[in-house]
Amino acid sequence: MPTSPVSEKNCQAGVAMSLTKPSIKSSSNALKRYQSDLLAAIMQPNSDGNGFDNNDFDNVGLTIYQNNFLASAKRSLANSFPAVKALLEENFDVAVNHYLRAHLKTNADWALIGEQFASYLANEPALSALPYLGDLAEFEYAMFIAERASDKALALGSLSLLEKVDSQHLKMNFAPGFALLNSPFPIAELRSLLTAEHGNEQDTEQVAEQAINQAFNALLEQPIQTHYFAVYRVGYQAKSLSLSAVDYLGYERFSSSASINDALVALEAPYSQAEHSPEQGNEHKSEHSLDEFDLSHWLADAIKHQLLLGIFELSDVSKGSSAASNTS
């Protein structure tokens, strides 16, 4: 049977198309590599930390992108860490440049670029003369995250579940952005002083210096002690609450345990087993006996400060499982 000219043409065209597909794919891969290299060139600082390595993209356009990236990073971090910025003053920009060398932006949300900033500040040798800086940054980031946390409904009526349901099947629901922190430094007071509103720009340096002096004078006058805090959101505003060591332990147990019953068992454990927060190891010891923990007083205080929103019943699937995070 003779081959029609049309069929032969179509066959030849099909062969041509199949032959060109690899080249299209190669072009696509090349474009992706180019885009990836361009992003790396924009975000990868050079060896001196004052700019970016642009050996492969040495042009004015790249410089503009690099400057925009740095400006965006500095604005974002300054917004998340206002006290750290006030404390470091002109050195804040230097710290940001060095931070970006080790921690490139990998999250689409600019606000989260500071996720590892506290760790960087705490471990940066050049900042070792400021041992409180890492804790201050951690505190600020917790406050910042609390402001962005999803809303939760207040349901104090759910406390009646304590009389109806086995506590093994119940768990406490804490305020949006709930987080626990501790530090040997009065970081809440320091942050408050550093971020206080002042009359004019001329007073900025004096306010920062006064904040440091007051905080450290207080430390010198008092025995070294661990400061405990809860961070959370009420309405549209992040708040921090100073806690006693015993109350801190209560919040830690009720938020991290799988159920209210498990938390109560942990709180009744021998002092030597329950005196430390799991996250802190042996560095931060409780200053009070667990015998001082009063559940009724603790509940009243948690409700008064709007830290405790209610109680919820665990589903059949989650009963007896590991604790879910309460920090969202």
Phi, psi and omega in degrees: 000126183292145179277128181287147178302325181294314180298319181296320179297314180298321180296315179297321180295320180296319178297318180298318180296318181294328180287333183273344182301314179302323181292324176296317179296319179297320179296320179297316179295321179297320179295318179297318179296320180297315180297318180296316179295323180294315178298320179296320179294325180290318189263348184270110178294154177276185189292333183269356175076005181260356182196213183227153179281110185237037181301324183271343183226060185275087180206166183297321181300318180295319179300321178297314178300317181298315180296321178295320179298312180298317181297319179294318180297317181294319178297316182296313181291325177295325178289325181278332187230063183296323180290319177299318179297316180295326182287316183278340181053235185292341179284351179298316179297322178296316180297320179298315179302315180290323178299317182292337177295324183264335185228085179291153179292120179239356181253139181293340180270113181302328184298336184267007181294339181270014185303325182249012184294319180298317179297318178299312182298321182291333185251002180282116182303325182294343182250016184296340178286352179242072187295342181272353188295318179298317179294322178298316180293321178297318178297315181296320181292324176297319177296318181296315180294323180298322180295333181266356185294150180293149179294153173226146182275139175281128183216065182292338177298338181290349178298339178294344178297335179299333180269347187247332188239143176303132183296344176293341182252016182236153177215149181276146179249115184262168186298159178303140177073012183304128177209151179245137179222154171217153184202149174282358180247150179281069190292328179295316179295318180298316180295319180300318180291321182289330183257006180296143178291143180228165188296315182207172185296333182296334182275350187303310182297320180294321179296315179298315179296320178296321180299313181295314182299314181296317182297314183284331173298320178296321179295320182292328183278341183243154174297147178300129180214159178274133177259133183246140183220150166245134177245137182195179181240136173237120186067237179253010187240133175284143181227159172231146181230125176287137184236154169284163180299322182290315179296322176303315179298322177299312179298320180297316182291315183289333180275331185261339181285157183292334181205170177297321179299314180298323179295317180296320178297317180296323180290335179269358180294160178305148184306319184295336182268335188245007186280350184244145172285135181305326183287334189258354180063225184260007185285324186243096183274144174295140184266002183225157176287148178293344177297341181281347183290122181243108185299318181298314178296317181299314179298315180298320181290320180296322178288317181303317182270007176062030175277322179262121181264340182158194181228143177233155181269131179291144178287166179299328182290322186270349179301127178079001180271178179293157183293138174272154181292139179250014188262007181284000000 
